[in-house]
Amino acid sequence: MNGFSCDAAVIGAGAAGMAAALSLHERGKSVMLIDREEAMGGSSSSASTTASAFSISERS
């Protein structure tokens, strides 16, 4: 693979993939983050809304 070496490869640069890569990096692992798109962010990189405000809360 072009001479790259890493401890872990994370496939998908959406929110979960970036969180996994960050968590591994914080534990001292070398990480390769791979995505099919040029921009990271997964579905959120192209999301849009017409709402002026919204809230997110935990379910109980």
Steps between C-alpha positions, in 0.01 A plus 500: 500500500744762381731441795256621766506331837259554789358327805139538385305598191159659546270477199257790476566861601154574633441596863546144631811436291663825609413428864652152473815635336537770766450249780767270356738793448451614860603149608826536311408305188588609148180520299413520133155650435361395161192637328369490144423873497745791483345674802465338841171505686294222345133585464538811711729661242201545271217538751283808496205627693250781477444507877630807677556313827465152638604306808629151558431328830566158646216251523414376846 
